[in-house]
């Protein structure tokens, strides 16, 4: 059986994170859990890979972070979407839908 | 060069490193607890958590690198050396005396080289930043909520961590 490619396209992880954070502030583990729960086994997202992406997104001011207390009373870093991040999410989502639609059409017709 | 290396280390401090470690450790602890709830043994749960998490050291170093790149003090230094360069240009252009134009040249050189050094440092910090010592390596959290106290084999959190390497 052929191995199914589940690598994420470049920028996709950022889109997933932005979309996840649009629901509200979350810590890294919460983001990972939400993504795993949503994509189920369709995509394989290594938990650790979220963090460099989160730090880069914070560098670009798409998200902001602050330390708080988690449900289990431990200090945790919470991330939230900024105004720039929401704008980015809207743009990326529209772009993704357009590309996805185009590819789907080609696959169905070619 | 040694002076600049020392300066960078002081500016970076260990704060960024500690915060990244704490954040990653929080995630690993919760993953371990999650696996424990699925009836795995503690050791098995921790090994599975580390596997699911990915290359811990690589991820930590990458996060620290990004954090240090954006350190406010580094940004301030960039502005400062930019100012030094502009001052050098102004002195060079408007100074009527020969020896002052030399000063302008030196200021320009210092400004450009320092900015270049800061840029290179952001690109490849391993040349300038020493590896963290053992005392700052990721440790398991010893709060009561986490599964990080001495285990049934009487191993310390650090010993357990080493056994997985």
Interface residues (C-beta under 8 A of the other chain):
Chain A: X27 X28 X29 X32 X46 X47 X48 X49 X51 X52 X55 X56 X59 X70 X72 X73 X74 X75 X76 X77
Chain B: X19 X20 X22 X23 X24 X26 X27 X29 X30 X31 X52 X53 X54 X55 X56 X59 X62 X63 X66 X67 X69 X70 X141 X143 X145 X146
